Amino acid sequence: MKKTNKVYLVFLNGKSNAGGAERMVHYLDEYLKSREIQTEIIDEDFLKNTFVGKLYWKLFNRRHFEKRRAKYIARFITAYLWLNYRQSTIIISNGEPTAFFPTDYVISHGCFHKMELDYGRKDSKLSRVAKLQMTACKNAKKIIAVESNVKEDLIKYYGINKDKISIVPNCIDKSNFYPTEKQSSNFKTIAYIGRLEYGKGIAELQELAKLVEKQNDWKLLIASNNSSNTELFKNLNNTEVLVGLTIDNINKLAYSKADIIFYPSYSESFGMVTIEALACGRPIAGNSVGVLPKLAEEKQPGAYLLPKVINEDIFSFLDNCIEDSKKFSPKEIHEAAMEKFSIESYFEQLDKQFFKTA
C-alpha cells in the first residue's frame, strides 16, 4: 500500500450486520483504523444523501434507469471519486461500484457470473452486473479474493491475470461467536440462518419444514435478517422464525439453540455461516459451496456435506452428523475454527497484502 492517511471503502451495502460481506467491511474498517489509517465508507446511503445524489437518485424512479441501476451508480461513484480523489488516497471496493475507476484494491467476495450460473442462469453471456464486476477487476491494481475458488472463477470467467489475485480468507470475531451451553430439551433443533431467497436454498428449507412437521423429536429454527418470504413458514407447529437478529445477539438467540445448522445454499464465495457455526461450537451440514467442502475434506471438526436430495432420510443423516461431531467438545470445534479464521490471523494476512515486508 502506498503511503496514505486515508482510505475510501466503496461498498454500497456499507458495514451493517445484514450479511457476511457487510460484516467483512466492518472488519476491514477496524483493521485499517488499528493501523492508524483514516477511513471513509462510501455506501449507497452516503451517496444518495450528498447534494447531487439527492437529485441523481430521482433517476431511479424511471424504469430505464432502475433496470440499469448498477451501471448508473457506478458512473455516479466514478464522478464522485474523481472530484474528491487525492494522490495519497487509497480506493478499496468490492468491484462493481468502481468499474470505471482505477481502484487500488478490489476485495472480491465472489464471481457474480458464477453465482448467476449456480442460481440457474442459462445464458453464458455476462449480465450487466457481471460485466461491471469484470471491468472493475481488470481496472484494479490488485485483487484480494476471499477463497481459492473465487480466484479460480475470476480467472476462468473474466480472464483476470492470476498474478494480481491474492487470497485472504474471511475471519470470525470470537467475542461474538463462541460456544454456549445448549439448554436440555426432549427434541433436537435444526437451525437455518440466512436470507430466505431462492439462491439460499429456500425450496429445500420448505421441504425440510414439511418433514419436520411430521416429527415428534425435531424442531426447525429459522433466523433471517429481514421478513422477506417468512410468510412461507407460517402456521407450522414445529418451526420458529426469528427476524432481525444482529451480530450481537445471533449467537444467543440462534446458534446456541441449534443441535446442527442446515445450510442448503446453491452458491457461496465463502459462506460466513459456516465459520460462525463452527466458532459457536455447532456442527453444520451444507451444500458443497464456499469454504465448506474444503473444510469437510480436511475433516474439520463439525463440517459436513448435505445429501443431494432432502427427504425423510435427512433426519438419520443429521443424527449421524450430530453424533460424529460429539467426538469433539464445542470448545474444540471452536478452537479448530479460530485457528484458521481468527481476526488476528486476518489482520496479519492483510498486513502482508498492504504493507509487504521482505
N, C-alpha and C positions, 0 to 999 in steps of 0.2 A: 504494500500500500504506500502510495506517495505520502509525503509529509502533509498532514492535514489537521485541522482542528474542528472540521465539520463534515458530517455525512448526511446526505439526503437518503432516506429509506423510502423508496417508491413502491408501496404495496397497497393496492386500492382498498383492501378489507382492513387495513390497519393492524393493530395488535390485540384485538379482542380475544375473548376466550371461546369464540364461536367454533373454531376448528383447529386442527393440527397445524396448518400452515400459518394461521394467525398467531398461534401460540409461539411458533418459532420466530416470528417477527419480534415478539416480546423478548425472547432470549437473546436474539441478535442485538436488540436495542440495549439490553442490560450488559451484554459483552462490551459493546463499544463505549458505553458510559464507564464501565470498570477500567477501561484503558484511557480514560480522561479525554474522550472524543465527544464533542457535542453532536447530537443527532436531531434531525427534524423529520417526522414521519409525514410523508405526502400520501394521504389516503383520499378516498372519494369525498368524505365529509369535509376535509380540509379544502379540497379544490373547489367544490361547488359553493363554498361559503366565502371564497375570495370575491372581490368586487366584480371582476369579469366573469368568474364562474357562475355567479347568480344569474347572469344573462345567458351565458352559454348553455347552461343545463336546461333552459327552456326549449332548446332544440329537440330534446328527447321526448317532448310531448307529441312530436310528429313521427309517424311510422317509419319514414325513410331513415331518420337518424337513430331511432331506437333499435332498428334491425342491425345497424352498423355501429352500435354504441361503443364497443371496444376500440374500434378504429378511431372514432372521433374523440374519445377520451385520450387515446394515445397522442393524437395531434395536439390536443389542448395541453397535455403534460409536456410535450416537446417545446411548445411555445413558452410555457411557464419556466422550464429549466433553462432554456437559452437566455431568457430575460434575467434570471436570478443566479445563473451559474457563475462561479468564480474559479480561477485556475486551481486553487488549492482544495476545492470541494470534491468529495468523493460521491459518486452516484451508485447506489446499490438498489436493484429492483428484482422482482420475480419474473421479469421478462416482458410480457405483452404491453404493459403501460409505457415502457420506454423503447418501443420498437423502432422509433425514428430518431433516437438519441444515442450517441456513442457512450454507452454505460460502462463504468469501470468494472462492476461485477454484476452478474445475474446469479441469483440463488434459485436454482431450478428444483421445484418440488414435484416435477413430473412432466412428461411429454404429453401435451394436450391432444395431439393426434392419436397417440397410442391409447389414451384414455377413451377417446371417442370410438375407436375400433373395439375396445373392450366392452363398451356400452352398446355396441350393435351397429355402429356406422358401417354402411356397405360401400360408400364411395371412397376410393383410395386417394382422391384428391384432397388437399388440405382445406379445411374450413377457414373462415375469415380469422377466427381467433388463433388457429394453429399457424396460419401464415404470419400473424403478428409475432407469435412466440418464436418462430423460426428466424424472422428478421432480427428480433431483439438478441437472440443468441449469436447470430452471425456478426452483429454490430458490437457486441460486448467484448471487452478486452479479456475477460476471464469469466469462466462459468464454474460455480460450485454446485454439484449435484448432491442430493441427499442420499443416494444409494447407487450402487454399480449398475443396477437395471435401468436407472434413469439415464446415466451416461450412455449406455448401450443404445437406448431408444433415441436419444438426441443425435447420435452418430448415424443410426440406421435411417431414421425418418426425415431428419433435417440436414444431413450431410455436414454436421459440425466437426471441425478438426478435433480429434481426440486429445491432442496435446494441450488444448486450452481448457479442458474439463478436469477438475479435481473432485474428490469425493469427501464430504464431511457429513456423517450421519446425524440425524436429529438427536436431541437429548431429552432427558426427563428430569424433572425437579423433584428430588426426594423429600423436600419439605411439604409437598402436596400429595405425592404418590408414594405410599409406604403401607406395609401390611397392618391391618387392624383385625381384631378378633371378630369372627362372624358369630352372631347370636345363634344358639341352637334352635332347631325347628324340626318339625316332622315332615318337611318337604325340602327338595333341592331347588335352587334358583338359578335359572339361566338368564344372563343379562345381555341385552343388546344396547350398545352405547354408540350413538351417531345420528346423523340426519336420516329422516325417513323419506328416501327418494329411490328411484329405480336403480341407479348405479350402485347404491349401497346394499343392494340385495333385499329390497322390501318385499318382493314376491316370496322369497324363501322365508323371510320373517313371518309373513302372513300364514304360510303353510305351517311353520313351527307353532304359531299361536293356536291354530286349529287343532294340532296334535296335542298340545299341552292341555287344551280344554277337556280332553278325554282321560287325563292322568289324575291320579289322586296324590302322587308324591312329587310332582314337579310344578314350579311356578315360573312365569316369564316376567322379567322386569325390563321395561324399555325406557331409556333415558335419552332424550333428544334436546337439542339446544333451541328448538322452536316447535310450534304447534302444527306445522305442515304435515298433513296426512295422519295425524293422530286419531282422526275420526274412524280410520280403518280398524282400530283396535278397541272400539267402544263395545260395551255390553259383553265383555269377556270376563268370566269369573276368576280365571287363573292368570290374568295378565294385568300388570300395573304399569301405567305410563306416567313418567315424570318429565316435565318440560322446564327448560331454562336453567339447568344446573350450570355452575361455573367451576373454574379450576379450584376454587376454594372449598367447594362442598361436594364435588362429584365423587370423591373417594368415599366419604362418609355415607352419602345417600345412594350410591350406585355400586361402585366396585366392591365395597366392603360387604354388601348384601349378597354378592354372587358366589355361587359354587364354581361356575365356569362362565366365560364370556363367549358369546356367539357372534361371529364376525363374517357374514356372508358377502362382503363387498366384491364387486366384479373387477374393480381396478383401484389400485393404490400405488402411489410412487414410493411411499414409505409405510404409512399406517401408524399414526401415533397411538391409536387404541391398543395396538399390540404391545408396545413397551410400557404404556400406562398400566395395562392389566398385570403384566409381569412385575412391574415395580410395586404394585399393590399386593403382590404375592398370590395372584389368582391365575389359574390356567386359562388359556384362550384357544379356541378351535375356530379356524377361519379358512377362507379360500386361499389358494396359492397366489397371493398378491402382496406387493410391498416387501417388507423385510421378513415377514412371517415364514415363507418357505425356506429361506436361508437359515433361520433360527431352528426350524423343525429339523432340517437336515443336519445341523450341528448338534442336535439333541439338547438344545437349550431347555432347561427345566421349565415345564409348563406350556410349551409351544406345540400345537397340534394342527393338522390339516383336516378340514371337513371332507366327508364323502361327497361325491358329485351330486347325489340325489338326497333330498330331505324327505324322509318317510318315517314310518313308525319305528324303524331300526335306529333312529337318531338317538333315542334315549339310552340304549345299551352302549352305543358308541361314546356318548358323553359321559356315561358312568365309567367306562374304561379309562377315559382321559382323566377324570377326577381321581380315580384310584391310582393311576400311574403317577400323577403329579404329587401324590402323597409320599412318594419316595423322598421328597424334599419338603422341608418346612417352608411356610410362606416367607420367612426371613431369608432362607437360602435362595428361593426363587427371586426375591427382591435383589439380593446381593449379586446374583449372577447377571441380572439385567443391568444393574448400576455399574458393574464392571465395564460394560461396553458403552452405556448410554448416559453416563453422568454429565452434569453441567460442566464439571471440572475438565473432563476429557474433551468436551465440545469446545470450551474456551481455548484449551491448549492446541487443538487442531486448527481453530480459526487463527490463532497466533501464527501458525506455520504458513497459512494462506496469505494473511495480511502483512505480517512482519517477518518475512523469511529470514532465517538465520543460517549461517554456514554450517 
